[in-house]
Amino acid sequence: MSTPRFLTLPRCARAVRVATERGGFAALRAEPAGAVRGSALLVPGFTGSKEDFIALLEPLAAAGYRLTAVDQRGQYETGGPDDPAAYAVDALGADVRALTRALAAEAADGGPLHLVGHSFGGQVVREAVLAAAAEGPLPWASLTLMSTGAGAIDPAEAARTQLLLDALPVLSLEEIWQVMRQMEEGSGDPRQRPADEVAAFLHRRWLASVPRALAVTGGHLVAAPDRVDALAAATAGLPVLVLSGVRDYAWPVPAQTDMARRLGARRVIVEDAGHSPNAERPAETAGALAAFWAGAGTSAPASADVV
């Protein structure tokens, strides 16, 4: 899961709830101090939340962008029903489209709206784009796929996810949390463990997850179809960025580079970052996003930029 390095909101940001025709969504909103160059909707991944983007808020607001990072349905402070249909990837994509309409309605001066999806959130925003393209012009000025892939997650990660799927019907979220913590204690560098405040937040966020949402979205990740060719057709003329760290346990980095090639997308690789460059290297990630948005997403499918 993505681990934010801190939780204190910068001065430019506040917690809000965005009302849509599909219900309300918990969000973090950041506003630039000066002129607004554009807006962005940031969608987190599996077991994630709006806080995964917290370190991007200040630098991107300083660059002139109005940001809305959300909890998806079933995540943390948004919540959701015990209905598997609510968490199918097409339903979550419909949520993204509803959020897009709400943001456009509430901020007429927000400038062009950019769409960003991290990890599983990348496949959700992909679904939103495919559905929107079937109905008419796309409402977004660009699309960023961050640390996401063309289809199912890497087999090793799929095996770990399957363990969670097998445990959900028989164990409580607290029991699963304790098992995950025991597994982590025997691996990794203890110096990389989060601060106590962040660790408490991760526990709280996990317990607030809707188990049905975890089951459905986790099931999608282990068997997701490759829809890149359809997305390439749907985004013809739309600037697309594929951004990742130099390593990724969920989708191999070379596979993400190949996805960028198939999309004709710009490719950025963030040095010294893993699956969550938004949390691990926020300054570099924010700089890459701001440059992409400001430059109207000049594509560079033949090579990758390293930042």
C-alpha positions as a Python dict, from the first residue, in 0.01 Angstrom:
ca = {
    (1, 'M'): (0, 0, 0),
    (2, 'S'): (109, 359, -54),
    (3, 'T'): (254, 520, 256),
    (4, 'P'): (247, 899, 287),
    (5, 'R'): (553, 1040, 461),
    (6, 'F'): (348, 1296, 656),
    (7, 'L'): (-16, 1386, 722),
    (8, 'T'): (-20, 1757, 806),
    (9, 'L'): (-197, 1949, 533),
    (10, 'P'): (-9, 2244, 382),
    (11, 'R'): (-166, 2590, 417),
    (12, 'C'): (-298, 2574, 63),
    (13, 'A'): (-507, 2261, 132),
    (14, 'R'): (-816, 2159, 324),
    (15, 'A'): (-1038, 1854, 364),
    (16, 'V'): (-1367, 1876, 172),
    (17, 'R'): (-1649, 1654, 55),
    (18, 'V'): (-1733, 1670, -314),
    (19, 'A'): (-2104, 1622, -389),
    (20, 'T'): (-2191, 1444, -716),
    (21, 'E'): (-2499, 1284, -866),
    (22, 'R'): (-2345, 951, -758),
    (23, 'G'): (-2299, 1057, -395),
    (24, 'G'): (-2038, 1239, -192),
    (25, 'F'): (-1663, 1173, -196),
    (26, 'A'): (-1410, 1266, 71),
    (27, 'A'): (-1132, 1476, -77),
    (28, 'L'): (-834, 1699, -16),
    (29, 'R'): (-849, 2030, -204),
    (30, 'A'): (-548, 2252, -268),
    (31, 'E'): (-578, 2602, -414),
    (32, 'P'): (-304, 2817, -570),
    (33, 'A'): (-237, 3152, -406),
    (34, 'G'): (-236, 3329, -742),
    (35, 'A'): (-376, 3272, -1088),
    (36, 'V'): (-511, 2925, -1163),
    (37, 'R'): (-340, 2759, -1460),
    (38, 'G'): (-551, 2445, -1446),
    (39, 'S'): (-706, 2181, -1223),
    (40, 'A'): (-640, 1813, -1159),
    (41, 'L'): (-838, 1519, -1025),
    (42, 'L'): (-615, 1265, -848),
    (43, 'V'): (-744, 907, -805),
    (44, 'P'): (-564, 666, -567),
    (45, 'G'): (-501, 295, -598),
    (46, 'F'): (-594, -29, -422),
    (47, 'T'): (-596, 10, -39),
    (48, 'G'): (-499, 374, -92),
    (49, 'S'): (-663, 710, -22),
    (50, 'K'): (-646, 1079, -97),
    (51, 'E'): (-357, 1111, 149),
    (52, 'D'): (-133, 925, -97),
    (53, 'F'): (-110, 1257, -286),
    (54, 'I'): (-62, 1484, 15),
    (55, 'A'): (303, 1562, -66),
    (56, 'L'): (210, 1677, -417),
    (57, 'L'): (-43, 1937, -303),
    (58, 'E'): (189, 2221, -206),
    (59, 'P'): (432, 2208, -502),
    (60, 'L'): (155, 2170, -759),
    (61, 'A'): (-55, 2446, -603),
    (62, 'A'): (255, 2665, -607),
    (63, 'A'): (282, 2591, -979),
    (64, 'G'): (-73, 2727, -1026),
    (65, 'Y'): (-289, 2416, -1017),
    (66, 'R'): (-608, 2352, -822),
    (67, 'L'): (-601, 1994, -698),
    (68, 'T'): (-867, 1753, -580),
    (69, 'A'): (-744, 1419, -443),
    (70, 'V'): (-1026, 1178, -355),
    (71, 'D'): (-1102, 861, -167),
    (72, 'Q'): (-1267, 625, -411),
    (73, 'R'): (-1593, 456, -319),
    (74, 'G'): (-1518, 197, -49),
    (75, 'Q'): (-1198, 371, 61),
    (76, 'Y'): (-1125, 539, 395),
    (77, 'E'): (-1359, 840, 446),
    (78, 'T'): (-1583, 793, 144),
    (79, 'G'): (-1728, 456, 241),
    (80, 'G'): (-1977, 258, 38),
    (81, 'P'): (-2240, -18, 38),
    (82, 'D'): (-2197, -393, 75),
    (83, 'D'): (-2282, -436, -292),
    (84, 'P'): (-2019, -580, -527),
    (85, 'A'): (-2163, -394, -825),
    (86, 'A'): (-2061, -62, -663),
    (87, 'Y'): (-1692, -154, -693),
    (88, 'A'): (-1675, -296, -1043),
    (89, 'V'): (-1418, -100, -1239),
    (90, 'D'): (-1682, 44, -1473),
    (91, 'A'): (-1884, 170, -1174),
    (92, 'L'): (-1575, 331, -1024),
    (93, 'G'): (-1504, 486, -1363),
    (94, 'A'): (-1856, 629, -1358),
    (95, 'D'): (-1769, 783, -1020),
    (96, 'V'): (-1466, 952, -1178),
    (97, 'R'): (-1686, 1094, -1453),
    (98, 'A'): (-1935, 1223, -1193),
    (99, 'L'): (-1650, 1385, -1000),
    (100, 'T'): (-1529, 1543, -1323),
    (101, 'R'): (-1870, 1698, -1386),
    (102, 'A'): (-1893, 1822, -1028),
    (103, 'L'): (-1550, 1986, -1041),
    (104, 'A'): (-1632, 2152, -1372),
    (105, 'A'): (-1957, 2289, -1229),
    (106, 'E'): (-1813, 2422, -904),
    (107, 'A'): (-1507, 2594, -1049),
    (108, 'A'): (-1577, 2756, -1383),
    (109, 'D'): (-1245, 2943, -1354),
    (110, 'G'): (-1046, 2628, -1281),
    (111, 'G'): (-892, 2609, -1626),
    (112, 'P'): (-833, 2281, -1809),
    (113, 'L'): (-889, 1968, -1599),
    (114, 'H'): (-618, 1701, -1593),
    (115, 'L'): (-688, 1342, -1485),
    (116, 'V'): (-439, 1134, -1284),
    (117, 'G'): (-474, 773, -1169),
    (118, 'H'): (-224, 592, -947),
    (119, 'S'): (-189, 212, -959),
    (120, 'F'): (-540, 56, -955),
    (121, 'G'): (-665, 414, -988),
    (122, 'G'): (-497, 419, -1329),
    (123, 'Q'): (-721, 137, -1447),
    (124, 'V'): (-1023, 316, -1301),
    (125, 'V'): (-948, 639, -1487),
    (126, 'R'): (-885, 432, -1799),
    (127, 'E'): (-1239, 300, -1766),
    (128, 'A'): (-1369, 655, -1724),
    (129, 'V'): (-1193, 767, -2041),
    (130, 'L'): (-1320, 472, -2244),
    (131, 'A'): (-1679, 535, -2134),
    (132, 'A'): (-1654, 909, -2199),
    (133, 'A'): (-1504, 856, -2545),
    (134, 'A'): (-1802, 645, -2643),
    (135, 'E'): (-2031, 941, -2576),
    (136, 'G'): (-1845, 1238, -2722),
    (137, 'P'): (-1547, 1468, -2668),
    (138, 'L'): (-1335, 1395, -2361),
    (139, 'P'): (-1371, 1646, -2076),
    (140, 'W'): (-1006, 1624, -1967),
    (141, 'A'): (-705, 1816, -2096),
    (142, 'S'): (-466, 1527, -2031),
    (143, 'L'): (-439, 1180, -1878),
    (144, 'T'): (-162, 1057, -1648),
    (145, 'L'): (-122, 688, -1568),
    (146, 'M'): (107, 661, -1265),
    (147, 'S'): (261, 327, -1165),
    (148, 'T'): (-9, 129, -1341),
    (149, 'G'): (-14, -135, -1610),
    (150, 'A'): (-188, -266, -1918),
    (151, 'G'): (-359, -558, -1747),
    (152, 'A'): (-324, -784, -1444),
    (153, 'I'): (-58, -724, -1182),
    (154, 'D'): (272, -914, -1174),
    (155, 'P'): (222, -1283, -1085),
    (156, 'A'): (411, -1256, -756),
    (157, 'E'): (197, -962, -647),
    (158, 'A'): (-114, -1139, -773),
    (159, 'A'): (-29, -1434, -545),
    (160, 'R'): (-2, -1200, -246),
    (161, 'T'): (-329, -1032, -339),
    (162, 'Q'): (-496, -1370, -370),
    (163, 'L'): (-397, -1444, -9),
    (164, 'L'): (-592, -1133, 92),
    (165, 'L'): (-891, -1236, -119),
    (166, 'D'): (-889, -1578, 45),
    (167, 'A'): (-869, -1424, 393),
    (168, 'L'): (-1148, -1166, 355),
    (169, 'P'): (-1440, -1410, 394),
    (170, 'V'): (-1298, -1569, 710),
    (171, 'L'): (-1102, -1300, 895),
    (172, 'S'): (-1187, -952, 1015),
    (173, 'L'): (-997, -653, 881),
    (174, 'E'): (-822, -622, 1218),
    (175, 'E'): (-713, -986, 1207),
    (176, 'I'): (-584, -943, 851),
    (177, 'W'): (-399, -629, 958),
    (178, 'Q'): (-220, -814, 1236),
    (179, 'V'): (-115, -1089, 996),
    (180, 'M'): (19, -832, 748),
    (181, 'R'): (216, -659, 1022),
    (182, 'Q'): (370, -988, 1135),
    (183, 'M'): (475, -1063, 779),
    (184, 'E'): (633, -719, 742),
    (185, 'E'): (826, -740, 1068),
    (186, 'G'): (1042, -1015, 927),
    (187, 'S'): (1123, -834, 605),
    (188, 'G'): (1247, -497, 490),
    (189, 'D'): (1466, -232, 644),
    (190, 'P'): (1337, -121, 988),
    (191, 'R'): (1469, 229, 911),
    (192, 'Q'): (1206, 251, 638),
    (193, 'R'): (917, 191, 876),
    (194, 'P'): (674, 483, 896),
    (195, 'A'): (659, 723, 1186),
    (196, 'D'): (414, 635, 1462),
    (197, 'E'): (157, 892, 1343),
    (198, 'V'): (166, 755, 988),
    (199, 'A'): (153, 394, 1110),
    (200, 'A'): (-158, 476, 1314),
    (201, 'F'): (-315, 638, 1008),
    (202, 'L'): (-243, 334, 790),
    (203, 'H'): (-413, 114, 1050),
    (204, 'R'): (-712, 347, 1073),
    (205, 'R'): (-742, 370, 695),
    (206, 'W'): (-729, -7, 655),
    (207, 'L'): (-1004, -62, 913),
    (208, 'A'): (-1222, 198, 737),
    (209, 'S'): (-1205, 7, 407),
    (210, 'V'): (-1522, -163, 287),
    (211, 'P'): (-1437, -537, 275),
    (212, 'R'): (-1656, -587, -32),
    (213, 'A'): (-1461, -315, -212),
    (214, 'L'): (-1131, -486, -130),
    (215, 'A'): (-1264, -816, -260),
    (216, 'V'): (-1395, -680, -590),
    (217, 'T'): (-1107, -445, -669),
    (218, 'G'): (-847, -701, -561),
    (219, 'G'): (-1017, -955, -785),
    (220, 'H'): (-993, -711, -1074),
    (221, 'L'): (-619, -661, -1021),
    (222, 'V'): (-535, -1031, -1044),
    (223, 'A'): (-732, -1078, -1367),
    (224, 'A'): (-752, -734, -1533),
    (225, 'P'): (-774, -741, -1914),
    (226, 'D'): (-535, -548, -2136),
    (227, 'R'): (-735, -254, -2274),
    (228, 'V'): (-445, -41, -2394),
    (229, 'D'): (-533, -61, -2763),
    (230, 'A'): (-885, 61, -2689),
    (231, 'L'): (-743, 339, -2472),
    (232, 'A'): (-502, 442, -2748),
    (233, 'A'): (-796, 485, -2985),
    (234, 'A'): (-1001, 672, -2724),
    (235, 'T'): (-720, 916, -2640),
    (236, 'A'): (-621, 1006, -2996),
    (237, 'G'): (-532, 1374, -2969),
    (238, 'L'): (-530, 1373, -2588),
    (239, 'P'): (-189, 1420, -2419),
    (240, 'V'): (-102, 1109, -2217),
    (241, 'L'): (178, 1061, -1964),
    (242, 'V'): (297, 728, -1825),
    (243, 'L'): (495, 794, -1506),
    (244, 'S'): (659, 547, -1268),
    (245, 'G'): (954, 492, -1039),
    (246, 'V'): (1260, 296, -1146),
    (247, 'R'): (1121, -17, -978),
    (248, 'D'): (769, -143, -928),
    (249, 'Y'): (643, -458, -758),
    (250, 'A'): (295, -436, -913),
    (251, 'W'): (370, -391, -1285),
    (252, 'P'): (726, -426, -1420),
    (253, 'V'): (876, -96, -1530),
    (254, 'P'): (963, -225, -1882),
    (255, 'A'): (599, -327, -1925),
    (256, 'Q'): (491, 25, -1829),
    (257, 'T'): (735, 164, -2086),
    (258, 'D'): (584, -66, -2348),
    (259, 'M'): (237, 56, -2250),
    (260, 'A'): (355, 414, -2308),
    (261, 'R'): (482, 314, -2653),
    (262, 'R'): (147, 158, -2743),
    (263, 'L'): (-33, 472, -2628),
    (264, 'G'): (204, 711, -2803),
    (265, 'A'): (247, 865, -2458),
    (266, 'R'): (516, 1066, -2290),
    (267, 'R'): (722, 849, -2052),
    (268, 'V'): (879, 970, -1728),
    (269, 'I'): (1073, 754, -1482),
    (270, 'V'): (1141, 902, -1138),
    (271, 'E'): (1482, 814, -999),
    (272, 'D'): (1509, 639, -662),
    (273, 'A'): (1134, 577, -647),
    (274, 'G'): (926, 262, -635),
    (275, 'H'): (554, 203, -676),
    (276, 'S'): (454, 537, -521),
    (277, 'P'): (669, 819, -665),
    (278, 'N'): (395, 1058, -550),
    (279, 'A'): (489, 975, -188),
    (280, 'E'): (851, 869, -226),
    (281, 'R'): (982, 1147, -453),
    (282, 'P'): (709, 1413, -449),
    (283, 'A'): (922, 1708, -563),
    (284, 'E'): (1039, 1527, -876),
    (285, 'T'): (693, 1383, -941),
    (286, 'A'): (524, 1721, -901),
    (287, 'G'): (780, 1879, -1131),
    (288, 'A'): (715, 1618, -1399),
    (289, 'L'): (338, 1662, -1371),
    (290, 'A'): (355, 2042, -1383),
    (291, 'A'): (586, 2034, -1686),
    (292, 'F'): (358, 1788, -1864),
    (293, 'W'): (44, 1990, -1793),
    (294, 'A'): (203, 2322, -1886),
    (295, 'G'): (352, 2182, -2206),
    (296, 'A'): (24, 2032, -2327),
    (297, 'G'): (182, 1688, -2297),
    (298, 'T'): (430, 1674, -2582),
    (299, 'S'): (458, 1301, -2640),
    (300, 'A'): (791, 1119, -2648),
    (301, 'P'): (711, 754, -2716),
    (302, 'A'): (1059, 662, -2839),
    (303, 'S'): (1245, 731, -2515),
    (304, 'A'): (1194, 783, -2144),
    (305, 'D'): (1277, 1093, -1944),
    (306, 'V'): (1443, 1027, -1609),
    (307, 'V'): (1387, 1287, -1338),
}
